[in-house]
């Protein structure tokens, strides 16, 4: 009978173990004596112990884990740290144990004997060991091996039942079997990459005391071949191994397939095994001079012990049960991307995988491949638990930016990839160095805190990529024709965003068609010894250095006439950085300008022609050519004036669309100057037909440069000479019908709202008779107004009284200041033909006795100082064609007797005020109102012509 360690199951995150199927064969359930589910969440157990979940109970046996030589991850089982385990084993210390039973197998015998009543199996039927593992293949481990053995071909123990001491010296090693040398009773090992080795001790002490079985299981593991890379970790699929041992019947199964059969003697009660042997995983101590078991690298998910031997159907049943639900686990990764990974023109962005392992999916795939029923694995969610310090994350599903929304973690999606974009033009400081990091976790649960899952770190390396340089876009290059102009040099250069990179050369990739480019420098160039004016075509259109100044010279005079902005040329260039990358080509536009132009001497380009001058006005137009070329200057007449005649120097009229040359050319420095004398004579009849005293006329021409064959080579822009035609002004005259008559009027003493006042007076004959204290000024007559097309400025003033105009004519005038009623001064703008009606009757009233004046002033013609006129009549008539005419009427204001009487008998305000103050007291006695009425009646009888009139006095 075998003694084996008990194991303690990991706790599930989701629920107790209800996942397993109860599969029955021949009405018998397959139940384990010992079972340890190492994928459960027991990794945080500080004691690092696992208890048995089989029918022998939790108090039977425990598994102890060495935290220094193993790692424990929920959902991934127990994994050996092969290097630490190997180093500990070679030092032969107590830390060499990785995962082992707390009791020897002798204790198991006692447990089985004490629990026979709890088992339905026959103790003589032997036993079956079941393991769920994942073998790892480590090619690089050989480099760390201090043994003389070839690790690639030596066996590595997965499970060992053997001596509990590290050194057991034997009296002699000659003739000892493998089991005796290694002091083992049973051992399961991996040999090389794809060989499975089982060694077990039989009870045939004389002929076959130790059996060794080796089988190739690569096809069952389906491990990847990675001989080309001796540093990577290649993981095979999860594997189920069953070992059934009884007398004359030993079977080995891998993933339900029988790989070995033996029929050796074997005591099912394990009495031929050492009771002090200990069950160990991952490694086993070596004996004197024999290193039988280098550390095994792999994962252990479940270990079970059954009291019976199995056939293939029972093995299949156990495999169909699978493993308890686990959680996926992400693991660290270094992701390398390129600088400027986000290119708007690049549809394929570098995606970063968030790698993870999920045992449930692997078991599902295994059962599917074995054509066994299975439960689908739960959906996996990816969360970002820490964002990168720089750069951005994007979803590969919809392209949205993944960013914290005030809480961590942030759900990405159920896709295990995302896109990371570094900052523009940034990369790792050195190639291969981490640029930034971020954390993620994988789980099947909905989580609200990062502590609910295990995070893994992705280190992002951003390798620098040489950014091509960028040529600087120059502005449009304006250059004048000819050889005498000081051409402006054009700067060609570029830039490079890469740190430490620079522009090393400039190349003209396409030359101009109508001229050539030359180098423009102010000093000797040391780098290439080129001089100013060097044609770029002689140096293959390539210039060394970070910048270059070039000049353009137009040469295609025989084919192209330079006029306006119609002549253009182009060339293209690019720049190269120090790495050798070229920029994209840029096109430079050249605008060739004419060197001929027009100008006016003394900056006077405005002609003023008076119609009264029958001989016209003379003017000089000037053209010049600064090209330095051998050619003459002329004038092309585009359009002639329409309100006069333009005469040439000899008196002949100019003709449109003809070129006129003069003989007055001279040189001003290196510039050819041509002058042409012209005379403009206006047409007087146009003034009589027009409605304005001023008319505008225009002469349009261009300056042209003529070659030796009198063909036009260059044309200036159009020049327009503005001509102002001044028409003669007919003078006005103003007079009064009887200028000797002096007007006499009484002092105006009526109320403001009286019908005779300026506000109410209606200028009717009846009003004129009734209003004796108002003067109506008649007799102003204005002549020659029918020939005056422009409006007239009018000013009527009298400082001795108030003036008002007839309201019937107010719509005909344009007031300039204030209103036109009851004012000492009235100023307005009037059509000339309305002056007679407006000035036919002017209302005047005054309460000042004495002699006064009414003054009427008219200003007309082309006057540019109307404000001065309106403020002060005494102005100078120096302005061209501006005139003034005025007339004065004298008015004598006599004292009004009725008004004098009214001024000596005023209304009794004092008496009335006393009554009003004492009124409330008197009114209470009924006397106040009567007293007031008596005073008013007395005053009316004494002073008013109509005592019966009502006085609007309200004392209520």
Secondary structure, 3 states (H helix, E strand, C coil): CCCCCCCECCCCCCCCCCCCCCCEECCEECCCCEEEECCCCCCCCCCCEEECCCCCCCCCCEEEECCCCEEEECCCEEEECHHHHHHHHHHCCHHHCCEEECCCHHHHHHHHHHCHHHCCCCHHHCEEEEEEEEEEEECHHHHHCCCCCCCCCCEEEEEEEECCCCCCCCCCCCCCCHHHHHCEEEEEEEECCCEEEEEEECCCCCCCCEEEEEEECHHHHCCCCCCCCCCCEEECCCEEEEEEEECCEEEEEECCEEEEEECCCCCCCCCCCCCCCEEEECCCCCECCECCCEECCEEEEEEEEECCCCCHHHHHHHHHHCCCCCCCEECCEEEEEECCCCCCCCCCCCEEECCEECHHHHHHHHHHHCCCCCCCCCCCEEEEEECCCCCEEEECCCCCEECCCCCCCEEEECCCEEEEECCCCCCCCCCCCEEEEEEEEEECCCCCCHHHCCEEEEEEEEECCCCCCEECCCCCEEEECCCCCCCCCEEEEEECCCCCCCEEEEEEEECCCCEEEEECCCCCCCCCCCCCCCEHHHHCCEEECCEEEEEEEECCCCCCCEECCCCEEEEEEEEEECCCCECCCEEEEEEEECCEEEECHHHCCEEEEECCCCCCEEEEEEEEECCCCCCEEEEEEEECCCCEEEECCCCCECCCCCEECCCCCEEECCEEEEEEEEEEEECCHHHHHCCCCEEEEEEEEEEEEECCCCCEEEECCCEEEEEEEECCCCCCEEECCCCCCCEEEECCCCCCCCCCCCCCCCCCHHHHHHCCCCEEECCCEEECHHHCCCCEEEEEECCCCEEEECHHHHHHEEEEECCCCCECEEEEEECHHHHHHHCCCEEEECCCCEEEEEEEEEEEECCCCHHHHHHCCCCCCCCCCEEEEEEEEEEEEECCHHHHHHHHCCCCHHHHHHHHHHHHHHHHCCCHHHHHHHHHHHHHHHHCCCCCCCCCCCCC
